[in-house]
């Protein structure tokens, strides 16, 4: 049984792009450029948001199992920081896809400035209708992007792009308990604000992965390691409140802070890294 938020099917590109355009510039300024959770080892770890975010990217990248000569897909690449990091760390050719043209321009600029544009590139593409042949990639990764799609649609699309034995690594929110009306109500406003659509249990992820020809390799619950992200972000946002209020307006700014805070206080929701492996039978051309 799916434990979705009940907010509908995969978003049109315009919905995701509008959400990104609204929040990304401020998020990059106050939360660091990677635009995803950080990873802290323990309560004694005083790493900055930027260092902790890079650490999480590296953690995901290391689970891809790739090296020079391999091809990697970054689903929902945003401004390209994780893709560039993955390319530098592994030596693999990395292709990032997204539906936000502004983010893709920034990604290409970052790759060029980092000296990796000859093997880290970016394309405008819909993950549910990607312009690649089956078996194109040796691995794929998604850092907090899978929630913008129905898993029943996304996982088969990603499986088709992987060679037999290729890995898909998802860093994503998940629910520790089956969805209830109370949980759907408490998560709906956050998902509406960021224009996401799905929130599922680990069991549901595995069920849908198996149906798509993907077998689970490893599950890591990183909820505790990512918990310091929001308190650090919130302190920075409060320090820059005048600008945030000016850009978003007082009502939306307060609503966003309250909604994000409520989301991060939900004990039923965690953050995981789930590694899946493409089965040996490849989809036909």
Secondary structure, DSSP 8 states (H G I E B T S, - for coil): -----S--S---HHHHHHHHHHHHHHHHHHH-TT-S----SSTT----HHHHHHHHHHHHHHTS---TT-EEEEET-TTSHHHHHHHHHH--EEEEEES-HHHHHHHHHHHHHTT-TTTEEEEE--TTS-SS-TT-EEEEEEES-GGGS-HHHHHHHHHHHEEEEEEEEEEEEEESS---HHHHHHHHHHHHHHT-----BHHHHHHHHHHTTEEEEEEEE-HHHHTHHHHHHHHHHHHTHHHHHHHH-HHHHHHHHHHHHHHHT-TTEEEEEEEEEE-SS----
